[in-house]
Amino acid sequence: MYLVVFTAIAGMAAAPGTIHPFLAFISILSIALGSGAAGAINMWYDRDIDGLMERTKNRPIPSGNIAPNNALEFGIALGILSVFMMALAVNYISAILLAISILFYVFIYTMWLKRRTPHNIVIGGAAGAFPPMIGWSSVTDSIDLASVILFIIIFMWTPPHFWSLSLIRCEEYSKVHIPMLPVVYGAQKTRMYILVYSVLLILVSLLPVFFLKRALPYLITATLLGSVFLWQAVRVLILKDDSSCRRMFSYSISYLFALFGSIIIFSIF
Protein backbone atom coordinates (compact mmCIF):
# COMPACT_ATOMS: atom_id res chain seq x y z
CA MET A 1 0.00 0.00 0.00
CA TYR A 2 2.83 2.41 0.84
CA LEU A 3 4.48 1.65 -2.50
CA VAL A 4 1.19 2.11 -4.35
CA VAL A 5 0.67 5.57 -2.87
CA PHE A 6 4.31 6.57 -3.19
CA THR A 7 4.62 5.59 -6.86
CA ALA A 8 1.39 7.45 -7.59
CA ILE A 9 2.87 10.59 -6.02
CA ALA A 10 5.95 10.10 -8.19
CA GLY A 11 3.74 9.99 -11.27
CA MET A 12 2.18 13.29 -10.24
CA ALA A 13 5.56 14.88 -9.59
CA ALA A 14 7.00 13.78 -12.93
CA ALA A 15 3.99 14.88 -14.97
CA PRO A 16 4.16 18.24 -16.77
CA GLY A 17 1.76 20.85 -15.49
CA THR A 18 0.23 21.42 -12.07
CA ILE A 19 -2.65 20.11 -10.03
CA HIS A 20 -4.45 21.80 -7.15
CA PRO A 21 -3.22 20.37 -3.82
CA PHE A 22 -6.76 19.40 -2.80
CA LEU A 23 -7.33 17.53 -6.07
CA ALA A 24 -3.94 15.84 -5.65
CA PHE A 25 -5.02 14.71 -2.18
CA ILE A 26 -8.32 13.35 -3.54
CA SER A 27 -6.46 11.50 -6.28
CA ILE A 28 -4.01 9.89 -3.86
CA LEU A 29 -6.84 9.04 -1.46
CA SER A 30 -8.82 7.44 -4.29
CA ILE A 31 -5.81 5.36 -5.34
CA ALA A 32 -5.27 4.22 -1.74
CA LEU A 33 -8.95 3.33 -1.33
CA GLY A 34 -8.93 1.47 -4.65
CA SER A 35 -5.86 -0.50 -3.60
CA GLY A 36 -7.51 -1.34 -0.30
CA ALA A 37 -10.64 -2.47 -2.14
CA ALA A 38 -8.66 -4.83 -4.35
CA GLY A 39 -6.83 -6.20 -1.32
CA ALA A 40 -10.06 -6.79 0.61
CA ILE A 41 -11.68 -8.67 -2.27
CA ASN A 42 -8.47 -10.64 -2.79
CA MET A 43 -8.51 -11.73 0.84
CA TRP A 44 -12.19 -12.69 0.56
CA TYR A 45 -11.49 -14.86 -2.49
CA ASP A 46 -8.30 -16.42 -1.09
CA ARG A 47 -9.65 -17.09 2.38
CA ASP A 48 -9.53 -20.85 1.78
CA ILE A 49 -5.76 -20.87 1.22
CA ASP A 50 -4.81 -17.91 3.44
CA GLY A 51 -5.68 -19.90 6.55
CA LEU A 52 -3.32 -22.71 5.49
CA MET A 53 -0.25 -20.56 4.84
CA GLU A 54 2.03 -19.28 7.60
CA ARG A 55 2.48 -15.92 5.87
CA THR A 56 -1.26 -15.22 5.59
CA LYS A 57 -2.92 -17.18 8.39
CA ASN A 58 -3.29 -14.06 10.59
CA ARG A 59 -5.08 -11.99 7.98
CA PRO A 60 -8.46 -10.63 9.16
CA ILE A 61 -10.68 -13.31 7.58
CA PRO A 62 -8.79 -16.54 8.47
CA SER A 63 -8.10 -15.18 11.96
CA GLY A 64 -11.85 -14.69 12.44
CA ASN A 65 -11.75 -10.92 12.98
CA ILE A 66 -13.86 -10.15 9.91
CA ALA A 67 -16.65 -12.23 8.36
CA PRO A 68 -16.09 -13.12 4.67
CA ASN A 69 -19.30 -11.47 3.46
CA ASN A 70 -18.46 -8.27 5.31
CA ALA A 71 -15.03 -8.20 3.69
CA LEU A 72 -16.55 -8.63 0.23
CA GLU A 73 -19.15 -5.92 0.80
CA PHE A 74 -16.49 -3.59 2.21
CA GLY A 75 -14.19 -4.20 -0.78
CA ILE A 76 -16.90 -3.60 -3.36
CA ALA A 77 -18.14 -0.43 -1.62
CA LEU A 78 -14.60 0.88 -1.26
CA GLY A 79 -13.84 0.21 -4.94
CA ILE A 80 -16.96 1.96 -6.18
CA LEU A 81 -16.33 4.92 -3.87
CA SER A 82 -12.73 5.29 -5.02
CA VAL A 83 -13.59 5.31 -8.73
CA PHE A 84 -16.51 7.74 -8.29
CA MET A 85 -14.38 10.10 -6.21
CA MET A 86 -11.71 10.09 -8.89
CA ALA A 87 -14.20 10.65 -11.69
CA LEU A 88 -16.08 13.47 -9.97
CA ALA A 89 -13.14 15.35 -8.44
CA VAL A 90 -10.19 14.71 -10.77
CA ASN A 91 -10.88 13.40 -14.29
CA TYR A 92 -12.40 10.48 -16.15
CA ILE A 93 -9.16 9.05 -17.54
CA SER A 94 -7.72 8.64 -14.05
CA ALA A 95 -10.99 7.08 -12.88
CA ILE A 96 -10.98 4.61 -15.79
CA LEU A 97 -7.37 3.63 -15.11
CA LEU A 98 -8.16 3.15 -11.42
CA ALA A 99 -11.18 0.99 -12.26
CA ILE A 100 -9.09 -1.09 -14.67
CA SER A 101 -6.38 -1.65 -12.05
CA ILE A 102 -8.92 -2.83 -9.45
CA LEU A 103 -10.76 -5.10 -11.87
CA PHE A 104 -7.50 -6.46 -13.29
CA TYR A 105 -6.21 -7.35 -9.83
CA VAL A 106 -9.45 -8.98 -8.74
CA PHE A 107 -10.59 -10.82 -11.86
CA ILE A 108 -7.45 -11.34 -13.95
CA TYR A 109 -4.84 -11.93 -11.26
CA THR A 110 -6.72 -13.19 -8.19
CA MET A 111 -9.53 -15.20 -9.75
CA TRP A 112 -7.95 -16.33 -13.02
CA LEU A 113 -4.16 -16.33 -13.12
CA LYS A 114 -3.04 -16.95 -9.54
CA ARG A 115 -4.21 -20.56 -9.31
CA ARG A 116 -3.73 -21.50 -12.95
CA THR A 117 -0.33 -20.46 -14.26
CA PRO A 118 3.24 -20.00 -13.00
CA HIS A 119 3.26 -16.72 -14.92
CA ASN A 120 0.62 -15.30 -12.57
CA ILE A 121 2.99 -12.70 -11.14
CA VAL A 122 4.34 -11.65 -14.54
CA ILE A 123 0.92 -10.85 -16.02
CA GLY A 124 -0.87 -10.03 -12.79
CA GLY A 125 1.86 -7.57 -11.83
CA ALA A 126 0.33 -5.10 -14.25
CA ALA A 127 -2.32 -4.30 -11.65
CA GLY A 128 0.27 -2.87 -9.28
CA ALA A 129 1.98 -0.92 -12.06
CA PHE A 130 -0.96 1.42 -12.70
CA PRO A 131 -0.54 3.93 -9.79
CA PRO A 132 2.14 6.15 -11.39
CA MET A 133 0.09 6.25 -14.60
CA ILE A 134 -2.96 7.27 -12.58
CA GLY A 135 -0.95 9.92 -10.77
CA TRP A 136 0.37 11.21 -14.09
CA SER A 137 -3.08 11.34 -15.70
CA SER A 138 -4.47 13.13 -12.63
CA VAL A 139 -2.26 16.07 -13.61
CA THR A 140 -2.34 15.85 -17.41
CA ASP A 141 -5.73 14.23 -18.08
CA SER A 142 -3.89 12.01 -20.57
CA ILE A 143 -1.81 8.85 -20.98
CA ASP A 144 1.66 9.69 -22.26
CA LEU A 145 4.70 7.60 -23.16
CA ALA A 146 6.51 8.81 -20.04
CA SER A 147 3.74 7.45 -17.80
CA VAL A 148 3.90 4.15 -19.67
CA ILE A 149 7.63 3.99 -18.87
CA LEU A 150 6.83 4.36 -15.16
CA PHE A 151 4.28 1.57 -15.57
CA ILE A 152 6.86 -0.71 -17.22
CA ILE A 153 9.41 -0.11 -14.45
CA ILE A 154 7.02 -1.51 -11.83
CA PHE A 155 5.88 -4.23 -14.23
CA MET A 156 9.49 -5.45 -14.57
CA TRP A 157 10.18 -5.02 -10.85
CA THR A 158 7.26 -7.17 -9.68
CA PRO A 159 8.46 -10.65 -10.81
CA PRO A 160 11.92 -10.63 -9.16
CA HIS A 161 10.36 -9.05 -6.07
CA PHE A 162 7.74 -11.78 -5.61
CA TRP A 163 9.81 -14.68 -6.96
CA SER A 164 12.42 -14.07 -4.26
CA LEU A 165 9.61 -14.42 -1.71
CA SER A 166 8.15 -17.49 -3.43
CA LEU A 167 11.54 -19.24 -3.22
CA ILE A 168 11.36 -18.89 0.56
CA ARG A 169 7.67 -19.90 0.73
CA CYS A 170 7.82 -22.57 -1.97
CA GLU A 171 6.56 -25.39 0.26
CA GLU A 172 3.60 -23.32 1.44
CA TYR A 173 2.56 -22.46 -2.12
CA SER A 174 2.92 -26.11 -3.10
CA LYS A 175 0.76 -27.20 -0.16
CA VAL A 176 -2.15 -25.01 -1.27
CA HIS A 177 -1.60 -25.81 -4.99
CA ILE A 178 -0.61 -22.30 -6.09
CA PRO A 179 1.58 -22.78 -9.22
CA MET A 180 4.25 -20.24 -8.39
CA LEU A 181 7.32 -20.43 -10.61
CA PRO A 182 9.55 -22.40 -8.20
CA VAL A 183 6.73 -24.88 -7.56
CA VAL A 184 6.29 -25.64 -11.27
CA TYR A 185 9.77 -25.11 -12.76
CA GLY A 186 12.00 -25.47 -9.73
CA ALA A 187 14.20 -23.15 -7.70
CA GLN A 188 17.14 -22.94 -10.11
CA LYS A 189 15.05 -21.82 -13.07
CA THR A 190 13.33 -19.27 -10.84
CA ARG A 191 16.72 -17.88 -9.83
CA MET A 192 17.64 -17.53 -13.49
CA TYR A 193 14.37 -15.74 -14.22
CA ILE A 194 15.05 -13.37 -11.31
CA LEU A 195 18.40 -12.47 -12.84
CA VAL A 196 16.94 -11.97 -16.34
CA TYR A 197 14.13 -9.73 -15.10
CA SER A 198 16.57 -7.80 -12.92
CA VAL A 199 18.67 -6.95 -15.99
CA LEU A 200 15.53 -5.88 -17.88
CA LEU A 201 14.43 -3.79 -14.91
CA ILE A 202 17.76 -1.97 -14.75
CA LEU A 203 17.61 -1.13 -18.45
CA VAL A 204 14.03 0.15 -18.24
CA SER A 205 14.79 2.14 -15.08
CA LEU A 206 17.17 4.34 -17.08
CA LEU A 207 14.47 5.54 -19.49
CA PRO A 208 13.12 8.37 -17.29
CA VAL A 209 16.26 10.35 -18.22
CA PHE A 210 14.35 11.34 -21.35
CA PHE A 211 11.66 13.26 -19.48
CA LEU A 212 13.04 14.27 -16.06
CA LYS A 213 14.31 17.80 -15.45
CA ARG A 214 17.66 16.63 -14.09
CA ALA A 215 18.60 13.62 -16.17
CA LEU A 216 22.23 13.11 -15.16
CA PRO A 217 21.71 12.92 -11.37
CA TYR A 218 18.85 10.50 -11.97
CA LEU A 219 20.97 8.38 -14.33
CA ILE A 220 23.69 8.08 -11.69
CA THR A 221 21.19 7.24 -8.95
CA ALA A 222 19.31 4.67 -11.04
CA THR A 223 22.58 3.03 -12.10
CA LEU A 224 23.83 2.72 -8.53
CA LEU A 225 20.50 1.39 -7.24
CA GLY A 226 20.26 -1.01 -10.18
CA SER A 227 23.79 -2.28 -9.63
CA VAL A 228 22.92 -3.29 -6.08
CA PHE A 229 19.68 -4.88 -7.32
CA LEU A 230 21.66 -6.89 -9.88
CA TRP A 231 24.18 -7.94 -7.23
CA GLN A 232 21.35 -9.20 -5.03
CA ALA A 233 19.98 -11.21 -7.97
CA VAL A 234 23.43 -12.71 -8.61
CA ARG A 235 23.69 -13.67 -4.94
CA VAL A 236 20.32 -15.44 -5.16
CA LEU A 237 21.56 -17.38 -8.18
CA ILE A 238 24.94 -18.33 -6.70
CA LEU A 239 24.29 -18.83 -2.99
CA LYS A 240 20.98 -20.71 -3.33
CA ASP A 241 19.89 -20.03 0.25
CA ASP A 242 16.93 -18.41 1.99
CA SER A 243 19.11 -15.63 3.39
CA SER A 244 19.99 -14.27 -0.05
CA CYS A 245 16.33 -14.47 -1.09
CA ARG A 246 15.25 -12.53 1.99
CA ARG A 247 17.85 -9.86 1.28
CA MET A 248 16.68 -9.68 -2.33
CA PHE A 249 13.05 -9.32 -1.24
CA SER A 250 13.85 -6.66 1.35
CA TYR A 251 16.13 -4.69 -0.95
CA SER A 252 13.62 -4.78 -3.80
CA ILE A 253 11.18 -2.81 -1.63
CA SER A 254 13.83 -0.27 -0.65
CA TYR A 255 14.94 -0.10 -4.29
CA LEU A 256 11.52 0.90 -5.60
CA PHE A 257 11.07 3.51 -2.87
CA ALA A 258 14.52 4.96 -3.62
CA LEU A 259 14.08 4.88 -7.41
CA PHE A 260 10.70 6.60 -7.39
CA GLY A 261 11.92 8.93 -4.67
CA SER A 262 14.67 10.03 -7.03
CA ILE A 263 12.07 10.50 -9.76
CA ILE A 264 10.20 12.85 -7.43
CA ILE A 265 13.33 14.76 -6.44
CA PHE A 266 14.75 15.15 -9.94
CA SER A 267 11.35 16.17 -11.30
CA ILE A 268 10.91 18.99 -8.82
CA PHE A 269 14.44 20.28 -8.15
C-alpha positions as CSV (number, residue, x, y, z in Angstrom):
1,M,0.0,0.0,0.0
2,Y,2.8,2.4,0.8
3,L,4.5,1.6,-2.5
4,V,1.2,2.1,-4.3
5,V,0.7,5.6,-2.9
6,F,4.3,6.6,-3.2
7,T,4.6,5.6,-6.9
8,A,1.4,7.5,-7.6
9,I,2.9,10.6,-6.0
10,A,6.0,10.1,-8.2
11,G,3.7,10.0,-11.3
12,M,2.2,13.3,-10.2
13,A,5.6,14.9,-9.6
14,A,7.0,13.8,-12.9
15,A,4.0,14.9,-15.0
16,P,4.2,18.2,-16.8
17,G,1.8,20.8,-15.5
18,T,0.2,21.4,-12.1
19,I,-2.7,20.1,-10.0
20,H,-4.5,21.8,-7.2
21,P,-3.2,20.4,-3.8
22,F,-6.8,19.4,-2.8
23,L,-7.3,17.5,-6.1
24,A,-3.9,15.8,-5.7
25,F,-5.0,14.7,-2.2
26,I,-8.3,13.4,-3.5
27,S,-6.5,11.5,-6.3
28,I,-4.0,9.9,-3.9
29,L,-6.8,9.0,-1.5
30,S,-8.8,7.4,-4.3
31,I,-5.8,5.4,-5.3
32,A,-5.3,4.2,-1.7
33,L,-8.9,3.3,-1.3
34,G,-8.9,1.5,-4.6
35,S,-5.9,-0.5,-3.6
36,G,-7.5,-1.3,-0.3
37,A,-10.6,-2.5,-2.1
38,A,-8.7,-4.8,-4.3
39,G,-6.8,-6.2,-1.3
40,A,-10.1,-6.8,0.6
41,I,-11.7,-8.7,-2.3
42,N,-8.5,-10.6,-2.8
43,M,-8.5,-11.7,0.8
44,W,-12.2,-12.7,0.6
45,Y,-11.5,-14.9,-2.5
46,D,-8.3,-16.4,-1.1
47,R,-9.7,-17.1,2.4
48,D,-9.5,-20.8,1.8
49,I,-5.8,-20.9,1.2
50,D,-4.8,-17.9,3.4
51,G,-5.7,-19.9,6.5
52,L,-3.3,-22.7,5.5
53,M,-0.2,-20.6,4.8
54,E,2.0,-19.3,7.6
55,R,2.5,-15.9,5.9
56,T,-1.3,-15.2,5.6
57,K,-2.9,-17.2,8.4
58,N,-3.3,-14.1,10.6
59,R,-5.1,-12.0,8.0
60,P,-8.5,-10.6,9.2
61,I,-10.7,-13.3,7.6
62,P,-8.8,-16.5,8.5
63,S,-8.1,-15.2,12.0
64,G,-11.8,-14.7,12.4
65,N,-11.8,-10.9,13.0
66,I,-13.9,-10.2,9.9
67,A,-16.7,-12.2,8.4
68,P,-16.1,-13.1,4.7
69,N,-19.3,-11.5,3.5
70,N,-18.5,-8.3,5.3
71,A,-15.0,-8.2,3.7
72,L,-16.5,-8.6,0.2
73,E,-19.1,-5.9,0.8
74,F,-16.5,-3.6,2.2
75,G,-14.2,-4.2,-0.8
76,I,-16.9,-3.6,-3.4
77,A,-18.1,-0.4,-1.6
78,L,-14.6,0.9,-1.3
79,G,-13.8,0.2,-4.9
80,I,-17.0,2.0,-6.2
81,L,-16.3,4.9,-3.9
82,S,-12.7,5.3,-5.0
83,V,-13.6,5.3,-8.7
84,F,-16.5,7.7,-8.3
85,M,-14.4,10.1,-6.2
86,M,-11.7,10.1,-8.9
87,A,-14.2,10.7,-11.7
88,L,-16.1,13.5,-10.0
89,A,-13.1,15.3,-8.4
90,V,-10.2,14.7,-10.8
91,N,-10.9,13.4,-14.3
92,Y,-12.4,10.5,-16.1
93,I,-9.2,9.1,-17.5
94,S,-7.7,8.6,-14.1
95,A,-11.0,7.1,-12.9
96,I,-11.0,4.6,-15.8
97,L,-7.4,3.6,-15.1
98,L,-8.2,3.2,-11.4
99,A,-11.2,1.0,-12.3
100,I,-9.1,-1.1,-14.7
101,S,-6.4,-1.6,-12.1
102,I,-8.9,-2.8,-9.5
103,L,-10.8,-5.1,-11.9
104,F,-7.5,-6.5,-13.3
105,Y,-6.2,-7.3,-9.8
106,V,-9.5,-9.0,-8.7
107,F,-10.6,-10.8,-11.9
108,I,-7.4,-11.3,-14.0
109,Y,-4.8,-11.9,-11.3
110,T,-6.7,-13.2,-8.2
111,M,-9.5,-15.2,-9.7
112,W,-8.0,-16.3,-13.0
113,L,-4.2,-16.3,-13.1
114,K,-3.0,-17.0,-9.5
115,R,-4.2,-20.6,-9.3
116,R,-3.7,-21.5,-13.0
117,T,-0.3,-20.5,-14.3
118,P,3.2,-20.0,-13.0
119,H,3.3,-16.7,-14.9
120,N,0.6,-15.3,-12.6
121,I,3.0,-12.7,-11.1
122,V,4.3,-11.6,-14.5
123,I,0.9,-10.9,-16.0
124,G,-0.9,-10.0,-12.8
125,G,1.9,-7.6,-11.8
126,A,0.3,-5.1,-14.3
127,A,-2.3,-4.3,-11.7
128,G,0.3,-2.9,-9.3
129,A,2.0,-0.9,-12.1
130,F,-1.0,1.4,-12.7
131,P,-0.5,3.9,-9.8
132,P,2.1,6.2,-11.4
133,M,0.1,6.2,-14.6
134,I,-3.0,7.3,-12.6
135,G,-0.9,9.9,-10.8
136,W,0.4,11.2,-14.1
137,S,-3.1,11.3,-15.7
138,S,-4.5,13.1,-12.6
139,V,-2.3,16.1,-13.6
140,T,-2.3,15.8,-17.4
141,D,-5.7,14.2,-18.1
142,S,-3.9,12.0,-20.6
143,I,-1.8,8.8,-21.0
144,D,1.7,9.7,-22.3
145,L,4.7,7.6,-23.2
146,A,6.5,8.8,-20.0
147,S,3.7,7.5,-17.8
148,V,3.9,4.1,-19.7
149,I,7.6,4.0,-18.9
150,L,6.8,4.4,-15.2
151,F,4.3,1.6,-15.6
152,I,6.9,-0.7,-17.2
153,I,9.4,-0.1,-14.5
154,I,7.0,-1.5,-11.8
155,F,5.9,-4.2,-14.2
156,M,9.5,-5.4,-14.6
157,W,10.2,-5.0,-10.8
158,T,7.3,-7.2,-9.7
159,P,8.5,-10.7,-10.8
160,P,11.9,-10.6,-9.2
161,H,10.4,-9.1,-6.1
162,F,7.7,-11.8,-5.6
163,W,9.8,-14.7,-7.0
164,S,12.4,-14.1,-4.3
165,L,9.6,-14.4,-1.7
166,S,8.2,-17.5,-3.4
167,L,11.5,-19.2,-3.2
168,I,11.4,-18.9,0.6
169,R,7.7,-19.9,0.7
170,C,7.8,-22.6,-2.0
171,E,6.6,-25.4,0.3
172,E,3.6,-23.3,1.4
173,Y,2.6,-22.5,-2.1
174,S,2.9,-26.1,-3.1
175,K,0.8,-27.2,-0.2
176,V,-2.1,-25.0,-1.3
177,H,-1.6,-25.8,-5.0
178,I,-0.6,-22.3,-6.1
179,P,1.6,-22.8,-9.2
180,M,4.2,-20.2,-8.4
181,L,7.3,-20.4,-10.6
182,P,9.5,-22.4,-8.2
183,V,6.7,-24.9,-7.6
184,V,6.3,-25.6,-11.3
185,Y,9.8,-25.1,-12.8
186,G,12.0,-25.5,-9.7
187,A,14.2,-23.1,-7.7
188,Q,17.1,-22.9,-10.1
189,K,15.0,-21.8,-13.1
190,T,13.3,-19.3,-10.8
191,R,16.7,-17.9,-9.8
192,M,17.6,-17.5,-13.5
193,Y,14.4,-15.7,-14.2
194,I,15.0,-13.4,-11.3
195,L,18.4,-12.5,-12.8
196,V,16.9,-12.0,-16.3
197,Y,14.1,-9.7,-15.1
198,S,16.6,-7.8,-12.9
199,V,18.7,-7.0,-16.0
200,L,15.5,-5.9,-17.9
201,L,14.4,-3.8,-14.9
202,I,17.8,-2.0,-14.7
203,L,17.6,-1.1,-18.5
204,V,14.0,0.2,-18.2
205,S,14.8,2.1,-15.1
206,L,17.2,4.3,-17.1
207,L,14.5,5.5,-19.5
208,P,13.1,8.4,-17.3
209,V,16.3,10.3,-18.2
210,F,14.4,11.3,-21.4
211,F,11.7,13.3,-19.5
212,L,13.0,14.3,-16.1
213,K,14.3,17.8,-15.5
214,R,17.7,16.6,-14.1
215,A,18.6,13.6,-16.2
216,L,22.2,13.1,-15.2
217,P,21.7,12.9,-11.4
218,Y,18.8,10.5,-12.0
219,L,21.0,8.4,-14.3
220,I,23.7,8.1,-11.7
221,T,21.2,7.2,-8.9
222,A,19.3,4.7,-11.0
223,T,22.6,3.0,-12.1
224,L,23.8,2.7,-8.5
225,L,20.5,1.4,-7.2
226,G,20.3,-1.0,-10.2
227,S,23.8,-2.3,-9.6
228,V,22.9,-3.3,-6.1
229,F,19.7,-4.9,-7.3
230,L,21.7,-6.9,-9.9
231,W,24.2,-7.9,-7.2
232,Q,21.3,-9.2,-5.0
233,A,20.0,-11.2,-8.0
234,V,23.4,-12.7,-8.6
235,R,23.7,-13.7,-4.9
236,V,20.3,-15.4,-5.2
237,L,21.6,-17.4,-8.2
238,I,24.9,-18.3,-6.7
239,L,24.3,-18.8,-3.0
240,K,21.0,-20.7,-3.3
241,D,19.9,-20.0,0.3
242,D,16.9,-18.4,2.0
243,S,19.1,-15.6,3.4
244,S,20.0,-14.3,0.0
245,C,16.3,-14.5,-1.1
246,R,15.2,-12.5,2.0
247,R,17.9,-9.9,1.3
248,M,16.7,-9.7,-2.3
249,F,13.1,-9.3,-1.2
250,S,13.8,-6.7,1.4
251,Y,16.1,-4.7,-1.0
252,S,13.6,-4.8,-3.8
253,I,11.2,-2.8,-1.6
254,S,13.8,-0.3,-0.7
255,Y,14.9,-0.1,-4.3
256,L,11.5,0.9,-5.6
257,F,11.1,3.5,-2.9
258,A,14.5,5.0,-3.6
259,L,14.1,4.9,-7.4
260,F,10.7,6.6,-7.4
261,G,11.9,8.9,-4.7
262,S,14.7,10.0,-7.0
263,I,12.1,10.5,-9.8
264,I,10.2,12.9,-7.4
265,I,13.3,14.8,-6.4
266,F,14.7,15.1,-9.9
267,S,11.3,16.2,-11.3
268,I,10.9,19.0,-8.8
269,F,14.4,20.3,-8.2
